[in-house]
Structures are given as structure tokens and as C-alpha cells.
């Protein structure tokens, strides 16, 4: 069963740190959540996936 998670991230973009969060729908597997979040963030911020650092995540209880 999949859940929704709020994932906080940090990205180095144009020599500036950018912090943000994204919502990820995933199974409760830490590796799968991090992998999906890195892919989504790299696409959203238009940076290489290696520049994305996942700071943490938690289940979103409001949905």
C-alpha cells in the first residue's frame, strides 16, 4: 500500500543552496522514497540528480 510523504531537500543550484519540499507517493521503503524524491527534485529544479540531498521525510497525515 502506498502512502504520501513530505520530503525535504537541499540543492546546490547556480552556486546557491536551495531548500524545499515535495510530496511523494510511495511505499514505506526508505530507499524507494529517497530514489523517487531525488528523481522528482532533479527534474523540478533542473539539476543533476547527484546535486540533490534529501534532508528527511515524514508521512503526510493531512491526506
N, C-alpha and C positions, 0 to 999 in steps of 0.2 A: 504494500500500500504506500502510495506517495504522500508526502507532506510538503507544506510550503515553509521555506526557511528564509530568514533575512540574513544576508551575507554582507559583512563589512569588508571593504577592501582599500588598498592603497596602491597608487600607480605613479611611476615617475614619467611625466609627460612634459616635453619641452623644458627639461631641467627644473620642473616644479613638481612637488608632491601633490597629488590629487586624491582626496579621500571621498568615499561614497558608499552607497549600499545598493544592493539589488535583491530582488525576490526570486528565489529559485524553487521550482517544484521538483522534488527528487525523493528517492527512497532514503531511509535513515542509515546511510553508509557514508562515513566521513570522507573517504576517498572520492566517491561519486559526487558528493556535494561540492568539494573543492574543485574537481575537474570541470564540472558544469559551470561553476561560478567563474573560474578563470577564463573559460571559453566565452561566456557571455560578456564579461567585463572587457576582455581584449577586443571584442567586436564593437561594443558600445563606445569605448574610449579610443578606438583605432590605434592600439599599441600592440607590440608583440606580446604573446602570452607569457614570456619569460619575465616581463616587467611588472606583472600583476602579482601582488602579495595579498593573500587572504588573511585578514586580521582576526576574524572569528565569525561564527554564525550561531543563530538560535532559532528555534521553531517559532513561526509566526502564529500566535494564538488568536489573532483577530479574524482570521479567515476560517 
